[in-house]
Amino acid sequence: MATNSPGGSGTGLRLIRHAQIACVYLAVGVLAALAYTVRSMLVLVFLGFFFALGVEPAVAWLHRHRWRRGPAIAVVLLGVLLVVGAVVLLAVVPAVGQVGHFIGQVPVLLTRLGANLGNPGDLGSHLHDPALHDALKQAASKAATFVREALTAGFAVLGTVFGGLFAACTVGALTVYFSLAMPRIHAAAESQAKPGRAEALRTAMGRVGGYVTGQAIVSLCAGTASYLFFLAAGVPYPALLALVVALLDTIPQIGATLASTAGTLVALSQSLTLAVVTLLFFIVYQAIENYLLAPRIFARTVELTPLGAFVAILVGGALAGVLGAMLALPVTAAAKVLYQQAKDELETSPRAPRS
């Protein structure tokens, strides 16, 4: 009996070890299933934390100027609501009304476009083709539907008005709670991590917040400038086009090009001169945005190479569509800070001597 004791003890330990591993796998599987079940709510929690980081620079600025954190959050969120309300009244509501008229006028716009192009080859006659008109009307309808779905996807709206309002209110409430808890989040991170890790985490969160605030300002400037230009130049559907410009400007790398193309094509349906003026406006504005606005607003926020930014956008778009492309740069910039901290710790940690 004594001879079999060590073997029996070893077998029992191996069985316990295998049972522990099986329990870990089972727990991971259960957590994954639960996460998949409540994925919509997890998206709302993520967006609430993301927006809390976005308003944190303004809240921190007020806090540094002797504002208590609660009133500072209330003032910042009230300002955000006022800006959003103004955008909805001045741009979104007119744009929604102009969408239907634009879709109905697609054949007329194509006919004018073919005439203004001077009928080079068969392009002009092709633009007069009724089949092309019907196809583009259907494509415009699908594009409008896609834009609406893209705008509501971040709020997990399933097509019902009440669901959208509930999701928006949930995200707003989570933003307030995360903003109020931000000092405790920083304190918890500093107490549980090394000084270097806590500083890296604070820097990463600051970059996300700075990017969100900066991108909102840049998009608002792009939409406002475009709306004023479209009104002054007589470009049709000014509210709709300005909203398109503001939304596309949130997509890095290609957003500005897509926005200028859309505006120029609509202007070309009126006259070649208006199209040239519109194109010149976008060229001048993009130069101002790229060399004056963006460097000042995004200073030290997103330190990524052009190739890294482009790859991040592609991966984000592949994983989460339009929302993923919009969030790719701040998330990648934050991950880069944490990766650099981990790399520095590995390089500076003492290595075990070789035997």
N, C-alpha and C positions, 0 to 999 in steps of 0.2 A: 504493500500500500504506500509506503514511504517512497519507493522507487518511482511510482507513477505520479507522485504529487507535483514535481516540477513541471512535467509535461501537461498535466491537467490544469495547473495554474496558468501556464503559457497559453493553452487553448482558450481558457476562460477570458484572459486579457485580450486575446485576438478577437473573440466574439464580442466583447464589450466595445472594442475599438471599431469593429465593423458596424455594430449597432449605432454608435455615435455618428459615424459617417453617414449611415442611412438616414438618421434623424436630421442631420444637417441638410442633406439633399431633399428630404421631404419638406423641411421648413422652407427652403429656398423655392421649391415648387409651389407650395401653398402661397407664399408671399407673391410670387410671380402671377399666379392665378388671381389673387386678390387685386394686385395692381392692374391687371388687364381688365378686371371687372369694373373697377372704379377709375379707369383711365381718363374719363372726361373730367372728373373732379380733380385728378392729379394735374391735368392741364390747367385748370383754373387756379390751383395752388401755385403752380409754376409761374403763371402769368401774374398772379398777385405779388409774388416775391420779386419778379422781374420788374414790374411797374414800381414797386417800393424802392428798388435800387435806382430806378429812373428818376424818381422825385427826391432821392436822398441828397444829391448835391445842393438843390435849392433849400431843402430843410436844414441841412448842415450850415449853409451860409446864413440863414436867419438865426440859427442857434448860436453861431459865433457872434452875432450882433445882439446878444442878450435876449433873444426870444426864447420862451419856454418851448419845449418840443411839441407839446400838444397844440398850442395855438399856431406854431409854425407849420405843422402838418395841415391844420385846417385851412390856413391861408393859401398854402401851395395847392392843395386839392381843389379849393374853391376857384383859384385862378385857372387850373386845368379844366374844370367844368365849364367856366365861362368861355374859355378859348374853344373847347369842343362844341359848346352850344352855338357859338358864333359861326364856327365852320359848318355846322349842320344847317343853320338857318341861311347862311349866305352862299354855301357851295353845294352841300349834299342835297337839300330839298330842290333847288333849281336843277341840279344835275339829274336827279331822278325823273323830273318832268321832261327834261330834254332827251333822255335816253329813247323813249318811245318815238318822239318826233324824228330823232336821228335815224333810227332803224327804218322808219317809213320813208325817209328822204334818201336812202342809200342809192336807189336807181338814178335819182336826179343828180346826186353828187358825183356818181361815176360818169354820167354823161358829160357833166361840166369838166370833170377831170380829163376825160378823153379829148374834149375840145381844146382845153388849155395846153395839153401836151402837143398839139399840132399834128395829131394823127401820124406819128412816126411808124411807118410800116403798117402792120396789122394791129398794133396795140389799140389805136383809137376805135376801130371797128369791134375789137374784142371787148372793150369796155362797154360798148352799146349792147352786148349780147344779153337778152333777158334771162337766160339760164345763169349767167354769172351774177346778175342782180339778185336772183332768188337765192343763189348759194351764199352770197355775201350777207344778205339779210338774215339768213339762218345762222351764219357764223357770228354776226353781230349780236343776235339774240343769245346764242350760246356764250359769247364773251361776257355779255352783261350778267348772265346767270353765274358764270364762273367768278366774276368779280364780287358779286354778292356773297357767294359761298366762301370765297377767300377772306372777305372781310369778317364774316361771322364764324369762320372755322376756329379762330383763336379763342372764341368764347364758347365753344362746344355747342353752338346752336344747332338744333336738329330740325329746323324749319318752322318752328312755332314761335310766335311773338312772345308768349309768356316765358318760354324757355330761354329766349335771348335776353329778356329783361332780368330774369332770375340769374343768368350767368353773369351779366354785366354788374348787377348788384353784388353778387358773390365776389367777383374780382375786385370791385371797389372796396368792399368790407375787408377782404384779405390784404389789400394794399395798405389800408389804414392800420390793421393789426401788425403787419410786418414792419411798417414804418415806426410804430410806437415801440416795437420790440427790437429795433435795430441796435440800440446801444447794448442791450442784453445779449444779442447774438454776437456782437463784437467781443463783449466781455467773456462770454462762454468760450469763444474761439481762442482768445488770448490765454485763458486759464488752462485749457486742455492741450495747448500746442506750445512748441518752442517759440521764442521771440521772433525768429526769422520766418517761421511758418505763419504766425499770426499777422505779421506785416505783409507777407505775400497774399494771404487771404483778404486782408483789407484792401490791398492794391487791386486785386482781381475784381472784388465787388465794386470798387470805385470806378474801374474802367467800364464795367457794364453800365453802371448808373450814368457815367459821363457820356457814353455812347447813346443811350436811350434819350437823354435830354437833348444832346446835340443834334441827333437825327430828327427829332421832333421840330426843333427850331429851323433846321435846314429845309425840311419838307414844307413847313409853313411858309417860309420865305419864298421857296420855289413856286408853290401854289398861288400865293398872293401876287407875286410879280407877274406870273403868267396870266392870271385873271385880269389884272389891270391892263396888260398889253393886249390881250384878246379883245377886251372891251374897246380900248382906244383904236386898235387897228381894224375893228369890224370883222374879226374872225367869228364864224358862227359857233354856237354852242360853247360860249366862254366858260360857264360854270362847270360843264361836263369835262371840258378839256383841262381846265385848271385842276379839277379833282384828280383826273388821270395823271397829270404831271406830278402832283404832290404824292400820290400813291406810288408811282413808278420811281420817284426819286428816293424812296426808301430801299429800293433794291440796288445794292452796290454794283459797280462795274458797268452794267448794261441798262440800268434804269433811265439815266439821262438820255441815252441814245434812243431808246424806245419812245420816251416822252416827246423828244424833238421830232421824231419821225411821224408820230400821230398828229401833232399840231401842224406840221408842214403839209402833210397830205390833205388835211381838212382845208387849210388855207389855199392849197393848190386847186381845190374844187371851185374856188371863187375866181382867182386870177393868178397868173404866174408871178406878177409883181408882189402880191400879198404873200405868196409862198416864199419868195426870196427874202422879203422883209422878216417873215416869221423865222426862217432859218437863221438869219443874221442875229435876230434877238436871242435865240437859243444859244448860238455860239458865244455871244458876248456874255450872256448870263452864266453859262457854264464856266467861262473863264473867270468871272467874278467869284462864283461859288468855289471853284477848285483852288484858286490862288489867294482869295481873301477870306471868305466865310469859313470854309472847311478847315484850313490850317489853324485858325483861331479857335474854332469851336471844338475840333477833335484833337487839340494839342495833347500829345502823350496819352491819348485814349486807346487808339488801335495801332499798335506797333507791329504791323504785319507787312511782309513783302507783297508786291502785286501778285506773284504766283501763289503765295500762301493764301491771300485773300480770295483769289479766284477759285482755288481748290476748296476752300471752306464753304464758299457760296454754292458750288456744285454739290458738295456732300450734304449741306443743309437743305438744299432744294430737293435732292433725291430722297431724303429721309422724311421731310415734313412739308414739302411743297413750297408755296409762296411764303408762308410763315417761317419755315426753316431757313429760307434764303435771307429773310430779313434779320433773323436772330443769329445767323452764322458768325458774323464778324465779332460781335461783343462776346459771345460764348467762346470763340476761338482765342480771342485776345486774353480773356480770363484764364483759359486753360494754359495758354503759353506762359503766363506768370507763374502758375502753380508748377508747371513742368520745369521751368528754370530754377525754381526753389528746390525741387526734388533733385535736380541735376547737381546743383551747388552742394547740397548736403552729401550726395554720394561722392563727390570729388574731394570734399574736405574731411569726410569721416575717416578715422584711422583704420588702416587695413590690418587684418590679423597677420602676424608673422608666420612665414612658412616654416614647417617643421623640417 
